[in-house]
Amino acid sequence: MTPNTALRPCRVTIAGAGVAGLTLALALEKTGIDYVLLEGYPEIVAQAGAGICLLPNGLRVLDQLGCYEDLRDQVKGVLDTASVRDPSGEALHISNGWSQRLVERWGYSGFWCDRKMLLQTLYDHIADKSKLLAKKRIETVQDGEGSVEVVTTDGSTYQADILIGTDGTRSRVREEMVRRANEHGVGHEYADDKVSATYACLFGLSSAVPGLSHGLLQWNLGHGYSYVVGTGPDDRAYWLLATNLGKTYHGENIPCFTEEDKERIVQEHWNDRITPDLRMSDLYKAKQHLVCTPLRETTYKKWSLGRMMVLGDAGHTMLPVIAQGGNQALESVAAMTNSLLAVLSQPAAGRMSKGEIRSMFEEVQELRAKRVTKIVDMGRQRQKMDAMETPELEEFMLTKYPSLLPGVLIDRWDQTFSPAVSLRSPAAPPRPKQVLFEDEMESSQGTANGSTRLKL
């Protein structure tokens, strides 16, 4: 990477090579900001997780980084069919033509792909692979006056101006923030007791299963459970089963799931109907990868402390039913990159002061937390609806909701996509669309107000 001499000097340590971590690495490389990425696992691109559904708000960031078209071409198929089915597998609603509708309305298609496929694409676009270091699990962090120092379990030491934790729900960087907060008597502001889990989830990746259409996004309703099912490259099936735990757990009381727990959930839902002719057992028998985990929900009160900040699942987690977890992580990376670039572009001499860093981190959280909280709430409400948690929701979902489709889905996606954050640089290729993102409206009209919809 060639440093951008127009910027003030800065070095960033990134912890974690997930979606947020590799995206941040690529964004920093594109802007000429020095960094090093530390990944605890033996490989930078590891087989972790099952699938991911990428939608226009996230794909716009990937487009700015040069990854969208490459990824879309690998997928060889985009979302085209949306359906909702009742507990017997019967269709309450089916609508086609979503590939054209998505592109015409929002400028981007949506699609499913293996999480590893996304990680590999990001990795391939990073020119200087020497900045990506595997087998570097964080042991200690020292947040000093002039730098933040990370020591890994192999004894290596890395110094930087800031440390960004993109290391998931069990973030090591967040643990260090909490430890330091406790030392300074402000631990209550970083406590995880507001993290909740009401549902457990099976995330599955299966080989092609007869009976699932190409380019599918499907929601299956249940009583105390629900499914999201999709198809992607080679018609592989991506599916998740969310089941109510019977109570809401908080913080350290959130359970961990064993192989026995996973098998119990599988057996309990073995005969669930995905369609009238397809059962969950068919998906399970064709499985290539399966993960069982509690579904944590939260927007942490504090995302930063000193020279440390967390992004993605380390800062905000949400239910997967509306397919926004990964897309919101991409937005948070864009916000972080924008704010960092703005500070480093200022004419002030020398490295960032701790005051500048604090203000920058606060700016990122202020921009993102309100939006993420709305997305978390939206996911929670939709999960309750799909699991038909009350008699009123059951009646609504089985009798009234289908008649509102596809319009209600278009309206919800308008609300979800339009306020999205993107990178200020590099610019995305121009893509004609009917609905502008709000930051595009601000850029073209010089105002943060006004309609997000073009008059046709």
C-alpha positions in Angstrom: 0.0 0.0 0.0 1.3 3.4 -0.9 0.6 5.9 2.0 -1.5 8.9 1.1 1.0 11.8 1.8 -1.9 14.3 1.7 -3.1 12.8 5.0 -1.8 13.2 8.5 0.2 10.1 9.6 -1.9 7.3 11.2 -1.8 3.6 11.8 -4.8 1.4 12.5 -4.8 -2.0 14.1 -7.9 -4.1 13.1 -8.8 -7.1 15.2 -10.8 -9.7 13.4 -11.0 -10.8 9.7 -14.7 -11.1 9.4 -17.0 -9.2 7.1 -16.4 -5.9 8.9 -12.7 -6.4 9.4 -11.8 -7.2 5.8 -14.1 -4.5 4.5 -12.4 -2.0 6.8 -8.9 -3.2 5.6 -9.9 -2.8 2.0 -11.4 0.7 2.6 -8.3 1.8 4.4 -6.1 0.5 1.6 -8.2 2.4 -1.0 -7.7 5.6 0.9 -4.0 5.2 1.7 -4.3 4.8 5.5 -1.8 2.5 7.1 -3.1 -0.5 9.0 -2.5 -4.0 10.1 -5.2 -6.7 10.5 -4.8 -9.4 13.2 -6.8 -12.6 13.0 -6.8 -15.2 15.7 -7.6 -18.2 13.5 -5.0 -20.0 11.3 -6.5 -18.6 8.1 -7.6 -15.2 7.1 -10.5 -16.6 5.1 -11.9 -19.3 7.2 -15.0 -21.4 6.9 -17.1 -19.8 9.5 -20.9 -19.2 9.4 -23.2 -20.4 6.7 -24.7 -17.9 4.3 -25.3 -14.2 4.1 -28.0 -12.2 2.3 -26.7 -9.0 0.8 -29.1 -6.2 0.0 -28.7 -2.8 -1.7 -27.6 -0.8 1.3 -24.6 -3.1 1.9 -23.9 -3.8 -1.8 -23.5 -0.1 -2.4 -20.5 -0.1 0.0 -19.1 -3.2 -1.7 -19.6 -1.5 -5.1 -17.5 1.5 -4.0 -14.7 -1.0 -3.1 -14.9 -2.7 -6.4 -16.3 -6.0 -5.1 -20.0 -5.9 -6.1 -19.8 -7.0 -9.7 -17.2 -9.6 -9.0 -19.3 -11.1 -6.2 -22.5 -10.9 -8.3 -20.8 -12.7 -11.2 -19.7 -15.5 -8.8 -23.2 -15.9 -7.4 -24.7 -16.3 -11.0 -28.1 -15.5 -9.8 -29.9 -12.9 -7.8 -33.1 -12.7 -5.7 -36.1 -13.1 -7.9 -38.8 -14.8 -5.9 -40.1 -13.7 -2.5 -42.6 -15.9 -0.7 -44.3 -16.3 2.7 -45.6 -19.8 3.8 -47.8 -21.0 6.6 -46.8 -23.8 9.1 -48.0 -26.4 6.6 -45.8 -25.1 3.9 -48.7 -23.7 1.9 -47.9 -20.4 0.1 -49.6 -17.3 1.5 -47.8 -15.1 -1.0 -45.5 -15.6 -3.9 -44.2 -12.8 -6.0 -41.6 -12.9 -8.8 -39.6 -10.4 -10.8 -37.6 -9.1 -7.7 -34.3 -9.1 -9.6 -35.6 -6.4 -12.0 -37.5 -4.6 -9.3 -34.5 -4.4 -7.0 -32.2 -3.0 -9.7 -34.8 -0.6 -11.1 -35.8 0.7 -7.7 -32.6 0.8 -5.6 -29.8 0.3 -8.2 -28.6 -3.1 -6.9 -29.8 -6.6 -7.0 -29.9 -8.6 -3.8 -28.5 -12.2 -3.4 -27.4 -15.0 -1.1 -23.9 -16.3 -1.0 -21.6 -18.3 1.3 -20.1 -16.1 3.9 -16.8 -17.5 2.9 -17.4 -16.3 -0.7 -17.8 -12.8 0.5 -14.7 -12.9 2.7 -12.7 -14.4 -0.2 -13.8 -11.6 -2.6 -12.8 -8.9 -0.1 -9.5 -10.7 0.5 -8.8 -11.0 -3.2 -9.3 -7.2 -3.7 -6.8 -6.3 -1.0 -3.5 -5.7 -2.9 -1.0 -5.9 0.0 -1.7 -9.2 1.7 1.3 -8.7 4.1 -1.0 -6.4 6.2 -3.2 -9.4 6.9 -1.8 -11.6 9.7 -3.3 -14.9 10.8 -2.7 -16.8 14.1 -2.5 -13.4 15.9 -4.9 -13.8 18.8 -5.0 -10.8 21.2 -3.6 -11.4 24.7 -3.3 -7.9 26.1 -4.0 -4.3 25.2 -2.4 -1.2 26.6 -4.1 2.0 25.8 -1.4 4.7 26.3 -1.2 8.4 25.9 0.5 8.3 22.5 -0.5 4.9 21.1 -2.4 1.7 21.7 -0.3 -1.4 22.0 -1.6 -4.9 21.3 0.4 -8.0 22.3 -0.7 -11.3 20.8 -0.4 -14.8 22.3 2.7 -15.5 20.2 4.5 -12.6 21.9 4.3 -10.2 18.9 3.6 -6.5 19.6 1.7 -4.0 17.4 1.4 -0.3 18.1 -1.1 2.0 16.4 -3.0 5.2 16.8 -6.3 3.4 17.2 -7.5 -0.2 17.6 -10.8 -1.2 15.9 -12.4 -4.4 17.1 -14.3 -6.2 14.4 -14.1 -9.5 16.2 -17.7 -10.4 16.7 -20.2 -10.9 19.5 -17.5 -12.3 21.8 -15.1 -9.4 21.0 -11.7 -9.5 22.7 -11.4 -5.8 22.1 -14.7 -5.1 23.9 -13.4 -7.2 26.8 -10.4 -4.9 27.0 -12.6 -1.9 26.9 -14.8 -3.2 29.7 -11.7 -4.1 31.8 -10.3 -0.6 31.4 -13.7 1.0 32.0 -14.0 -0.9 35.3 -10.5 0.3 36.3 -11.7 3.9 35.8 -15.0 3.4 37.6 -17.2 3.7 34.5 -17.9 0.0 34.0 -21.6 0.5 34.3 -21.5 2.3 30.9 -20.0 -0.7 29.2 -22.0 -3.5 31.0 -23.5 -6.2 28.8 -26.6 -6.7 31.0 -28.7 -5.0 28.2 -27.7 -7.8 25.8 -30.7 -10.1 25.5 -31.5 -13.4 23.8 -35.1 -14.6 23.3 -34.4 -17.0 20.4 -31.9 -19.7 19.5 -31.0 -20.2 15.9 -29.8 -23.0 13.5 -27.9 -21.5 10.6 -27.7 -24.0 7.8 -25.9 -24.3 4.4 -27.1 -27.2 2.3 -26.4 -28.4 -1.2 -29.2 -28.0 -3.8 -32.5 -29.3 -2.6 -35.3 -30.1 -5.1 -38.4 -27.9 -4.6 -36.7 -24.6 -3.8 -36.8 -22.1 -6.7 -33.7 -20.3 -8.0 -33.1 -16.9 -6.4 -35.4 -17.5 -3.5 -36.1 -15.4 -0.4 -38.7 -17.2 1.7 -40.2 -16.7 5.2 -41.9 -19.6 6.9 -44.3 -18.9 9.7 -44.5 -21.1 12.8 -45.9 -21.1 16.3 -42.9 -20.0 18.5 -40.5 -20.6 15.6 -39.9 -19.4 12.1 -37.6 -20.0 9.1 -35.9 -17.9 6.5 -34.8 -19.8 3.4 -32.9 -18.7 0.4 -31.0 -20.1 -2.6 -27.8 -18.9 -4.1 -24.8 -20.2 -6.1 -25.4 -23.6 -7.6 -28.8 -23.5 -6.0 -27.3 -24.1 -2.6 -29.9 -23.6 0.2 -29.3 -21.1 3.0 -31.7 -21.5 5.9 -32.1 -20.4 9.5 -34.5 -21.7 12.1 -35.3 -19.3 14.9 -36.9 -20.9 18.0 -38.2 -19.2 21.1 -36.2 -20.1 24.2 -39.3 -19.8 26.4 -37.9 -16.8 28.2 -35.6 -13.8 27.6 -32.0 -14.2 28.9 -29.6 -11.3 29.6 -25.9 -10.8 29.7 -23.9 -13.6 31.2 -27.1 -15.7 31.7 -27.4 -16.2 27.9 -26.9 -19.9 27.4 -24.3 -21.6 25.3 -25.4 -24.4 23.0 -23.9 -27.9 22.9 -24.0 -30.5 20.1 -26.8 -32.2 22.2 -28.8 -28.9 22.2 -28.4 -28.6 18.4 -29.6 -32.2 17.8 -32.5 -31.7 20.2 -33.7 -28.7 18.2 -33.2 -30.6 14.9 -35.3 -33.5 16.1 -38.0 -31.2 17.5 -38.4 -29.6 14.1 -37.5 -32.6 11.9 -40.9 -32.7 10.2 -41.5 -28.9 9.8 -42.8 -28.2 6.3 -40.7 -25.8 4.2 -43.1 -26.4 1.3 -45.9 -28.9 1.1 -43.4 -31.4 -0.3 -40.2 -30.4 1.5 -39.4 -30.8 5.2 -36.7 -29.4 7.4 -35.2 -32.9 7.5 -34.5 -32.6 3.7 -32.5 -29.5 4.3 -30.7 -31.2 7.2 -29.8 -34.3 5.2 -28.2 -32.1 2.5 -26.4 -29.9 5.0 -22.8 -28.9 4.3 -22.5 -26.6 7.4 -24.7 -26.1 10.5 -24.3 -23.7 13.4 -26.4 -23.4 16.5 -26.3 -20.2 18.5 -28.4 -17.9 20.7 -29.5 -14.8 18.9 -28.2 -11.8 20.8 -29.9 -8.5 20.4 -28.4 -5.2 21.5 -27.0 -1.8 20.6 -24.3 -1.3 23.1 -24.4 2.0 25.0 -20.7 2.7 24.4 -18.7 1.6 21.3 -15.4 3.2 22.2 -13.0 4.0 25.0 -9.7 5.8 24.7 -8.1 4.6 21.5 -10.3 1.6 21.1 -13.6 1.2 19.2 -15.8 -1.8 18.2 -17.8 -2.2 15.0 -20.2 -4.7 13.6 -21.4 -7.5 15.9 -19.0 -6.3 18.5 -21.0 -3.1 18.8 -24.5 -4.0 17.6 -26.3 -7.4 17.1 -29.7 -8.0 15.7 -32.0 -10.8 14.7 -31.3 -12.2 11.2 -35.0 -12.3 10.0 -34.6 -9.1 8.1 -31.2 -9.9 6.7 -29.5 -6.7 8.0 -26.7 -7.9 10.3 -23.9 -8.0 7.7 -25.3 -5.1 5.7 -25.3 -2.9 8.9 -21.7 -3.9 9.6 -20.8 -2.7 6.1 -22.5 0.6 6.8 -20.6 1.0 10.2 -17.3 0.4 8.4 -18.2 3.1 5.9 -19.0 5.6 8.7 -15.7 4.8 10.5 -13.7 5.2 7.3 -15.4 8.5 6.5 -14.8 10.0 10.0 -11.2 8.9 10.1 -10.5 10.3 6.6 -12.1 13.6 7.6 -9.8 14.0 10.6 -6.7 12.9 8.8 -7.5 15.4 6.0 -7.4 18.4 8.3 -4.4 20.7 8.0 -3.3 20.1 11.6 0.2 18.8 12.0 1.2 15.5 13.5 -0.8 12.5 14.6 -4.3 12.6 16.0 -4.7 13.7 19.6 -6.7 11.7 22.1 -9.3 14.4 22.0 -9.6 14.2 18.2 -9.9 10.4 18.5 -12.6 10.6 21.1 -14.6 13.1 19.0 -14.2 11.0 15.9 -15.4 7.8 17.7 -18.4 9.7 19.2 -19.3 11.0 15.8 -19.3 7.5 14.4 -21.5 6.1 17.1 -23.9 9.1 17.0 -24.4 8.6 13.3 -24.9 4.9 13.5 -26.5 4.0 16.9 -29.9 5.6 16.2 -30.2 3.8 12.9 -29.0 0.5 14.2 -31.4 0.6 17.1 -34.3 1.1 14.7 -33.1 -1.9 12.7 -32.8 -4.0 15.9 -36.3 -3.1 16.9 -37.6 -3.8 13.4 -36.0 -7.2 13.4 -37.5 -8.0 16.9 -41.0 -7.1 15.8 -40.7 -9.0 12.5 -39.5 -12.1 14.4 -42.5 -11.9 16.8 -44.8 -11.7 13.7 -43.2 -14.7 11.9 -43.2 -16.8 15.1 -46.9 -15.7 15.6 -46.2 -15.1 19.3 -49.7 -13.9 20.1 -53.2 -14.8 18.8 -53.5 -11.3 17.4 -50.2 -11.7 15.4 -51.3 -15.2 14.2 -54.5 -13.8 12.9 -52.7 -10.9 11.2 -50.0 -13.0 9.6 -52.3 -15.7 8.3 -55.2 -13.5 7.1 -54.2 -9.9 6.6 -50.4 -9.8 6.0 -50.5 -11.7 2.7 -52.9 -9.2 1.1 -50.4 -6.4 1.9 -47.6 -8.0 -0.1 -45.6 -7.2 -2.1 -46.3 -3.5 -1.3 -45.5 -3.8 2.4 -42.1 -5.3 1.6 -41.3 -2.6 -0.8 -42.2 0.1 1.7 -40.2 -1.6 4.5 -37.1 -1.8 2.2 -37.5 1.8 1.2 -37.4 2.7 4.9 -34.4 0.4 5.5 -32.3 1.2 2.5 -32.8 5.0 2.1 -31.0 6.2 5.3 -28.0 4.0 4.6 -24.4 5.2 5.1 -21.9 4.8 2.3 -18.2 5.7 1.7 -17.5 9.3 0.8 -14.6 8.0 -1.2 -14.2 6.2 -3.6 -17.5 7.0 -5.3 -19.7 4.2 -6.5 -20.3 3.8 -10.2 -23.4 5.6 -11.3 -26.4 3.3 -11.3 -29.8 4.6 -12.4 -32.6 4.0 -9.8 -36.0 5.3 -8.8 -35.2 5.8 -5.1 -32.2 7.8 -4.0 -30.3 7.1 -0.8 -30.5 10.0 1.6 -26.8 10.8 1.3 -27.2 11.0 -2.4 -30.0 13.5 -2.0 -27.7 15.5 0.3 -24.9 15.4 -2.2 -27.0 16.4 -5.2 -29.2 19.0 -3.5 -26.8 20.3 -0.7 -29.3 19.5 2.0 -30.0 16.8 4.5 -33.8 17.2 4.1 -36.3 16.5 1.4 -37.9 13.5 -0.1 -35.9 10.3 -0.7 -38.0 9.4 -3.6 -37.7 10.8 -7.1 -40.9 12.1 -8.8 -41.5 9.9 -11.8 
